[in-house]
Amino acid sequence: MTSRKKTESTPKKAAPLHSTDPAEIQMILDARHSDPYGFLGLQCSGTGRGLVIRSFQPRAKAMVAVVDGQDHAMEKIDAEGFFEVCFPDQNDRFDYQLKIIDHDGNSKVARDVYQFPSTIGDQDIHYFTEGSHRRLWRMLGAHLMSCRATEQESGQTAGTRFSVWAPNAWRVSVVGDFNNWDGRINPMRNRNGVWEIFLPEVGVGAHYKFEIIGKDGALFTKSDPHAFFSQNGIDTASLVYDLNQYGWSDDEWMKKRESRDHYHNPISIYEVHLGSWKRRSKEKNRFLSYLEFATELVDYVVEMGFTHIELMPVSEFPFNGSWGYQVCGYYAPTSRFGSPDELRNFVDSCHQRGIGVIMDWVPAHFPKDAHGLARFDGTALYEHEDPRQGEHEDWGTLIYNYSRNEVRNFLVANALYWLKEYHIDGIRVDAVASMLYLDYSREEGQWIPNEFGGRENLGAIEFLKNLNASCYEECPGIITIAEESTAFPGVSRPIDKGGLGFGFKWNMGWMNDSLNYMSKEPIYRKFHHNEATFSMIYAYHENYILVLSHDEVVHGKGSMINKMPGDKWQKLANLRMFYGWMYAHPGKKLLFQGDEFAQPAEWDHDKSIDWQLLENDEHLGVHRSVKDLNHLYISEAALYETDHDPKGFEWIMQDDAENSVFAFARWSQNGECIVVLVNATPVIRNDYRIGVPGTGFYEEIFNSDAEYYGGANSGNAGGIPAEIEPSHGREQSIVVQLPPLATVYFKLRQV
């Protein structure tokens, strides 16, 4: 551009050429222009002579273009706030700023939004379109950045780039508290279905949404699917957030995580719903914050001996009653408990105390809330158009279209986002069975077979394989867990061996059979003996986690203690016996909050679990037993090291149905042995002889009937030496006093 002499006079008036098409102006005024970057800002004039600057500022009384320090008054072409100024003798692009004068006479000088070039590369869009962009959250969403408007600009302008995928939209604008939520002001540029805009001076804390016009002309707003922070409840705006400010202090944990062998190490998970674990009853029943959880919850979990915390979904969700399983903000931790960096502080605190963090993750479905993903650009974008493929009528939610590259990419990148940006150690994938089968919870005629006529959802299967492959490749040492309740083969087997590639699978069969057995009156358990032993038939088909989750203590299913038969004493004894049995059974462990102290009431997501029960000796006893089981479990290799190896388990006696007694041995890799006996009746079994694997002293290291736990304190005075007396096919045996409704562990000590 040729230099211009600065003047101190009033703004120079450049004669308008009046070349702008009134129809295009009207499209700007109606916020329906499909190519704002081709019309607003600095453009070639319609006469073929010179350049023109166009701007729409509905709250401006007057506007001035500032070029090389010289003011050029812009003509108000339309009363609603459309301004332009022409430079008929200028053909080379030049740098400029806009001075906006409001109706009170206040003025502000700013960069023109439509000066700025695209900041998203073609390669980014290509990878997204083919479904392989593993850092998608760095492309889409709201990103703080600095940008040059022109090559001539000496410095860079700070602001925020907004971008969103809406390929079928006619027009997309970013609206927020920075533009009075007016969709006419900041319409975005369309890059092959990815809409973007850079807004100078918009920074952290700005509230925003996307205003969209669909192909059918309908106007609506949506929250940002890639927002890092969002409101929840009635207000659903997305918030600009800087993810680059938090300073992690868990380097040691993260380095060790890369080589962690989960299969041969203890995993004892405490499942937590943050909204109800503990509340401040004296402060209007408020939630704890992430910062409070970082001390109170972490201290508790360390004391109790759990190795991991599993958080029920913390991605932003609108409805408290969904417990977080109906997600609208997949990239935003819920603001109910604080900011994203405060959640990071919680994870950091866990890691510094040696606790892993698993997050429930929900790629199976999403809600229909108007601000969410449903019909995001006016079409079935993330979901299927046909409700036979795209809707879960049971849950009132929509099903992802896993055959679409961009949808798979959205989900896989989201899992990687939590693992990388929040240092989450594992994801537990919710409702996998509903993803695998096209006829899940559907009658004949309500579903569409796959291309081969089968019921398997082939797109979902490939998505899950891609998910697991990506997570394990990108984040060594993490774990993926499937909540899968069917007999689908190879859920936790490697992909190259025909599996889905999950690290672990919830053992729903064990849970159902065990709870059914435990619910029986002891006098009838002998008729259900096989239910208690059946789990060992398939124990090594998958890498299992034994789960007593939130689903088992809600919706009329009764609390864990109230699933047990008998009077209060028997209920408590049954529960302690059951927990002891669970911790000795092959498989990793999971307990839901409140189960560890035998809360009688069903779980209620709207209030705290009943901590006051710990003032009662009976409930305190159960609590002590779980604490001791955890600490014993993590200290005894025989209880965890060979969970997934048939050599680590041996039935000693499984056929005493008449007495409802079970006996088995657990082995470590180096031959350490723990013998476990279970008496599922309220009858003391005196002088009960049981064969044992070797000679030596069998130290009693756990007895669920201990007085310390609230039991009758019957037992074996610390242990029993083996006798050379054949029993149960073994040359040596021990004679034990087997307490009623109790589980007892004996560790073989060589003498």
N, C-alpha and C positions, 0 to 999 in steps of 0.2 A: 504494500500500500504506500502511496506517496505521502510524504509528511504534510501535516496541516498546521498552519500558524494558529497558536492559541489566541483567543480573544477574551476580553473581560466583559464583553457586552452581554446583553440578554440573549437567551437561547436563539440560535439561528433557526429560522423556519425554512425547511427544505420543501419545495413545492411538490406535493404528492402527484404522482402520475395517474392515480385513480385506476390502476391496472388490475387491482385485486378483484377476483370474481366474487360478487356478492353471495353467490350460493355457497362458496367455500367459507366465507366469513360466517354465514348462518350455521354451517356445520360445526364451526368452532363454538359459536354461541350456544348451540344445542348439545354440545359435547358429543358429537357423533362423527367427527372427522377421523377417518381411519389411518391417516398418515400425517400426524401433526409435525413431525420432524421435516417433512417435505414442504411444509407451508409456513410454520412459525419460525421466528429467529431471522437470521440473515439468509435471504434467498435472492435468486435472480428475479428481476421484475418481469411481469407478464408482458411487457411491451418489447422485451428483447433488449432494452437499454438499461444498463446500470443494475444496481442492487437495491433491495428493499428490506427493512427490518420491520417485522410484524410481531405484535405482542398482545395477549389478552390478559387484562388485569381488571376484573370487575369492581374492585374496591378502589381503583385509582381515579382521581379527578383529572390528573394530567400525567404525561410521561415525557421523558427526555432521553434521547440516546446520547451517551457521552463517548466521543471518539477523540482520542489523543488529547484529552482534557477539554475538548470543545463540546458544548451542549448543542444538540440538534433537537428542536421541539418536534414531538410526534403528534400527528393529527389524530383526533378521536373520530374514527370512521363510523363507529356505531356507539350509540349511547350506553350500551351495556358494558362497554369497556374495551373495545377493540381499537388498538392504536397502530399506526404505521408511519414510517418516514422513509423517503426514497433518496437514493444517491445516484442520479441519472448518469453521472460521469465516472462512476467507479465500477470497475469490472473485477478487480482483485479483492479477494476476501480480506477482511480486516477485523481487528479486535475492538470490542466496545463493551460498555456497561449500560445498564438501564437505571435511570433515576425515576422512582415512583413517588408521586405526590398524592397524598390522600386528601379527603375532603376537609380535614382540619388544617391543612397546610403543611403537615409533616412530610418530610421527604426521606427516602432511603435509596442508597445506591447499591445495586446488586448485579451479579452475573445473570445473564439470560440463560435460563435452563436449556433452551434449544440451541445454544452455542456448542454444547458439549458433545463430543463424539461418543460412540458406543464403547463401553468398557468390558464387554463380554466377547471373547474370542470365538471365531468360527469353529475352532477345534472343540471348545467346551460344548457348544451346541450340538456338534456332530456326535460327541461321546454320549451326551444325554439322549439324543434321538435313537442311538443304537442300544441304549440301556446300560452303558458301561462306565458312567461317570461316578467314581467312588468318592469324590469330594464334592458332591452336588450342592451341599449346604454352603460352599464357598462361591458358588455361581448364582444360585437363586436366593431370594430373601432380601433383607436389608443389610447393607454392608457400609460401614464407615470407611471412607477413602478420600484421597485428594486427587484432583484431576485438573488438567489443563484444558481450557476451552478452545484454544487455538495454538498453533505452533509458535505464534508470535508472543504468546503470553510468557512473561519472564518467570512467574511463580506458579504455584498450584493452588487451587481452591479446595478447601475442605468441605465435605458434605456427606451425603449418603446416597448410594446407588440402590435402587429398588428394582427387583426383577421377579417375574412370576410366569409360570407356564399356563397359558390359556389359549390354545391354538384355534379354537372355534369362536373366539370372541370377535365382535366387530370393532370394539374399542375398549381399552383398559386405561384407567387413570389411577394414580395414587392420590388418596385423599387423607387428610389428617388435620391435627391441630395447627399445622404450619400453613395451611391454605383454606382454613375455615370449612373443611370437609366438602369442598366444592369440586366436583369432578370435571368441571370445565377448565380448570386452571392448569393441571399437570397431566394431560394425556400422554401416554407412553409410546415408545418406539417398538414396532413389531419386528422381531428377528426370528422368522420361521416358527412362529408360535410362542416364542419367549419374548415377553414384553419387558422393557427396561427403561429407566430414566435415572439421571443423576440430578439430585437436588442440592444446590449449594446451601451451606449454613444449617442444614437439618442435621441434628446430632442426637446423642444419647438421650433416651427418655421420650423422644417424639412418639406420639400415638398415631397410628395409621391403619388404613385398610386399602383394599383395591376395589374401585368402582368399575363395574363391568357392564357392557352392553352386549347381549348375546346376539346370535344371528337373527333371532326372531324379533329383535328390537327391545326385549325386556331389559330393564335397568335394575341392578342389584349390587350389593356390596359383599365382599368376602374378606375374612381374616387371611393373613399371609400363611400359607401352608408351611413355609420355611422360617417363620418368625422364631427368633431366639428367646423371646419373652412376650408374654401376652397377659391380658386381663382374663379374669374368669368370672362366671356367673352371668348377671344381666349384661354387664359391659364386656365386650368381646374384642376390643381393639388390640392390634399387635403393637409392640413397643420396639423401637430401635435400641439395640444393646451391643456393647462392645465385649466380645468374647476373648479379647487378647490381653486383658488386664490382670487376670488372676495368676498369682505365683504359686505353683505347686510345691509341696514339700514331701512328696512321696516317691522320690527318685529310686530309693532303695527297693521299695515294694515293686515298682514298675519294672525295674531291671530283673528282679527275681521272678516276676510274673512270666517273663518271656520263656523261662525254662521249667515252669511249674508242671508237675505230673499229677494231675487231679485224680487219676484212676488209682494211684497207690498212696494217696494221702487222705486224711480225714476231711469230710465235708459234712458239717452239721449246720443246717440253715434255720435261721429264725425269720419266719415270714411276718412282715409288718405292713399294716395299713396306717400310714402316717397320720391320717385324720382321726384315728381312734385309739392309737396306742396309749397316748396319755394326753389329757386336756387340762387346762387351767380352770377348774371348777369355780374358783373364787374370782375369776376374771371373765365372767359371762361365757364360761365353757369354751374359751378360745383354743384354737390349735396351738401346738408348739411350733416354733420356727425351725428351719433347717439348722440354724446356729445352736438352738437348744437341743435338738436331736444329736448334734455333733458331740455334746457332752453327755446328756442323760441317757440316750439310747445306746451310744457306744460304750459308756461305762457299764451299763447293764449287760450288754451282750458279752463283753469281755469277762465280767464276773461270772456269768452263766456258762461260759465255756463254748459258746457257739463259734463256728469258724467263719460264717457268712451271715449277712443280712440280705434277705430278699425283699425288695420294696414292691408292693403292689403298684400299678402304673402311676408314674409321676409326670408323664407327659400331660400337657394341659387338656383338661376335659371340662365340659360345661355342667354336668349333672352329678351332684355328690352321690346320689343313689346308684350310679353306675360303678362306684368304687374306683373309677379311673379306667375302666375297660371300654369306654366309648370316647375315643380320643378325637379331638379336633386340632390340637396343636402338637404335632409329632416332634417338632424340634425345640419345643419350649417346655421346660419343667414348670409344673403348676406354680403360679404365684401365690397360691393359698398359704404357702409356708415360707415365702421369701423369694429372693432373686436367684438367677442362675449361678452366680458366683458363690452364693451362700450354700446352694446344693453342692457345688464343687468342694466347698470347705468341709461339708459333711463327709463326702467321699474321701477327701484327703485325711480327715481325722480318723476314719475307719482304717485306712491303710497304715497310718502311723501307729495304730494300736494292733495291727496284725489281723484286721478283719476285712474280708472280701465283700464286695457289694454286687448283688445280682438285681437286675431290674426286670419286672414283668413288662413284656412288649407285645403289642396287639396289632399284627398285620392281617388278621383274619377278617376284620370288618370295621366300619366306621359309622357314626351316627348321621342322622338326616338334618341336624341343626342347620339353619339357614346360613350361618356365617362360616360353616365348615366346608368339607370337600365335596359334599353332595351337589351334583350338577354344577360343577365349579365354574365352567365358562358358558353355562346355559345348556350344556349337553352332558350326557353320561360320560364324563372324562375319566375319572378314577374308577368308576363302577361300570357295570353292564347296563345296557338299555333295557334288556329283557329281564323282568323280575324273577323269572325262573332261574336265571343265572346270577342276578345282581342283588337279591334281597334275602335277608334272614328274617322271616316273619316272626319267629320265636322271640327274637331280640329287638325287632323294629329297627334293624340296621342294614347297611349296604355292604356288598361284597366287592372287594377289589377285583379289577380286571387284570389278572396276572399274565394274560397273553400280550399285554401292551408293554412295549419296552420301557417307556417313560415311567409307568406305574411301578414296574419291578425296580427300576432305578431309584425312584423315590423311597421305596421301602428299604432296599439294601443299603443305600447311603445313610438312611436314618439309623439303622443298627450300628453302622460304622461310626456315625457321629457320636452316639452315646459312649461307645467303647473308646474313642479317641479324645473327644473334647471333654468328657466327664470322667474318664478313667474307669468307667464301669467295667467290672471283671467278668460279667456274664449276662446273657439275656435268656429269660425263660419265655418261650414263645407260647402265647395263649391260644387255646382252641384250635390246635393243629388238625384234629380230626375233621372239623368243619371245613377246613381248607382242602383236605385230601379227597373228599368225596362230593361229587356233584349232587347226590341225592341225600345229603346230610339233612336229617329232620324234614324230609319231604315225602309226600305220597306220590304214587305213580301218576304220571302226567304233569307233575309240578316241577320237573327238572329236564334238562336237555343232555343226552348222552354225549360223550366225547366223540372225536372223529372216527374212533374204532368201535363205537357202539357201547363203550364201557362206562362205568360210573366214576372212574378216577378223574380228578381234575388235573390234567396233564400240565397245564400252565402253572398251577400252584406247586406241583411236584418239582418242576424245573426251577421255579422261584426259590423254593426251600433249599435245593441243592446249591444254587448260586449264592444264597444267603450264607450258608454254612461255609462254603469254600472261601468266600470273600472275607468273612470274619476271622477264620483261622489263619488265612494267608496274611491278612493285614495286621492282625493283633495276636501274635503267638501267646499262648498261655491263658487265653480267655476260655470260657465255656459257653456253649449254647445248650439249652434244655428245652425239650418238647413236652408240652402238656398234651398227650395223645392217648386216647382211651380205647383205641381199637387194636386189632391184631395186625395192623399194617406192618409188613415185614421190613426190618432193617432201619428203623427210625434212627437209631444211634450207631449205625454201622457206617464205615467210610464210603464215600461216593464211588470210589473206584472198585468197591466190592459190592456194588448194587444198592447201597443204602442212601438215606437222605443226608447223612453227614452230621447229624446232631451229636454233641458230646454225651448227652444223657437224655433219659426219658423218665418222666414220672411213672411210677409203678401203681397205676390205678387198680390193677387186678389185685395186688396185695392189699391195697387199702380197702377195697370192697369186701374181699373174702375175710380179712382180719376183723373188720368192724362188724360184719355179719356174725362171725363166730363169737366175738366178745359180747355181742348183745344178747346171746342166749343165756338163760339161767344155767349155772354150772351143772345141774343135774342132767341137762339135755345136751351138753357139749360133746359127750361121748358119741352122739349120733351125727355130729358134724366135724369129727376129727379130721377128715380129709381136707376140709376147708382151711384148716390151720397149717397143713403141710403142703398144700397144692402149689404154693408160690415157688417152692424149690424145684419144681419140674421145669419151669421156664426162667428161673432166676438169672441164667447166663445168656438168654436170647438177646438181651439188650443191656446197656449200661444203665442200671436203674437207680433212681432216687426214691426211697420210701417216703411217702408224703401223707401228712395229716394237715391238710390245708384249710384255708378259710371256707372253701366250698362245703366242708363237712360239718360246719357249726353254724349254719344260717338257713333261712327259708324253711323253718319247721323241722330241720333234721336233728335238732337238739344239740346241746353242748357235748364235748367229749366225755365229761364225767357222767352226764345223764344218758349216754349210750350204754353205760355199764349197768348190769342188773344188780338187784339186792338192796339191802339197807345202806345207810350212809357209809358205814365202815367197809362193807363189801364193795361198794362203788369205788371208793378210794383205793382199796387194795387191788381191785381189778385194774384200775387205771395205772397204778404203779407197776403192776406185773406186766401189763401190755407195753408200757414204755420200755421196761427192761428187755422184753422180748424183741421189740423193734430195734433197739440199739445193738443187739447181738446178731440180728438177721443180716445177711449180705445185702449191701446197697447203702448208698449215702442217705442222709436223714434230713427231714424237714418237719418243723413244728410251727403252727400258727400261734400268734400272740394270744395269751390267756390260757392256752392249753397247758402251759408249763406249771400253772398253779390250780388247775382243775376248776376254771370258772364255770359256775353252774348255769349262768344265763347264756342264751345264744348270743353270738356276736352282733352288735349293733353299731353300724358305721357312724352313727350320729353322736356317740358318746364314748368316753374312755373305757377301756377294760377295767375290771373291778379290782384295782390294786389293794383296796382295803382288806381283801380276803387274806392277804399275807399276814394280817394280825391274828388270824385263826390258825391254831397249830395244825389242824388237819390239812389245810391248803398249803401251809408253809412246808409241811412234810413232803407233799408232792413236788413242790418247788425245789426243795433240797435234793430230792431223788433225781430230778432232771438235771440239775446242776452237776451232781456227782456223776451221772451217766455221761454227760458231755465231757467232763474232764477225764474220766476213765477212758472214754472212747478215743480221745485225741492222744492219750498217752500209751495205749496198748495197740501195737501194730497188728495183732491178730484180729482186731475188731474192724480194721479198715483197709489194710494193705492188700488183701486178696479178695476184695468185694466182687471183682469181676473175673475171678479165676476159680473154676470148680475145685481146684486143689485146696482152696482155703476154707471149705466147708465139708463137714462129715456128719452124717446122721449117726448117732450112737443108738438111739432108740426112738422110733417114731410110730410104733404100733400099739402103745398102751392106751387105747381109746377108753377102756373101762375106767381107768383112773384119771384120764385127761392129763397125762404127764408126757412131756417131750424132753428129749436130751440130744444135744448135738455139740460138736467141737468146732471152734474157729481156729485157723492156723495162720501164722505170719509167714513171710517168705523164708525166714531163717529157722522155722520150726517151733517158734513159741506157740503154746497151746492154751486156749481158754475153753473150759467145759461149761456149757450153759444148760441149766435145768429149769423147766417151767412146770408149775403145778397150777392148772386152771380150775381147780375146785377148792372150796373152803375147808377141805379136810387135810389135816396134817398127815404127811406120809412119813411115819417113823421108820427108821432102819430100812430105808429104801436103797437097795443095792443097784448100782449102775456101773457097767463096764467103762473103763477109761483107757485112753490111748497109750499111757506109759506109766512106769513106776515113778514114785516120788511123792512129794507133799502137795496136796491140792489146797491152795490158800483160797479162802472165801474172800473175794475182793468186792463183791456187790451182793446185797440181799435186800430186795424191795420190801421185805417184812421188818426191816430194822426199826427199832423204836424211834430213832432219829427221823425217820420218814413217816412216822405215825402208825407203824405196824406193831405186831404183838411181840416182836423181838425173838422169835424162834429161829434157830439156826444151828451153826456147826462150830461154835467156839473158835472161830478164826481159821479153821481148815481141817483137813482129814488126810492121813497118809494112805496111800494105795496099798491094797492087800493082794497077795498072789492068790486070787480067787477068781476063776473064770466067770464071766458074765457078759451077755450081749455080744458073744463072739470074740471077746478079748480075754487075755490071760490074767489081767489084773482088774480090780474094781475098787470102788469106794462105797461105803455105807453112809448115807446122808440122812439128816433130818430135814425133810422138805417142807418148808412152811406153807400155810394155806394161801391160795391166790397170790403166788409169789414167783418171781424169777430170781435165780441165784447164779452167780458166776464163780467158777473156781479156776484159778490160774495154776498150771503145773509148775512147781518149783523143783528142779532136780536136786537131789540130796546125795 
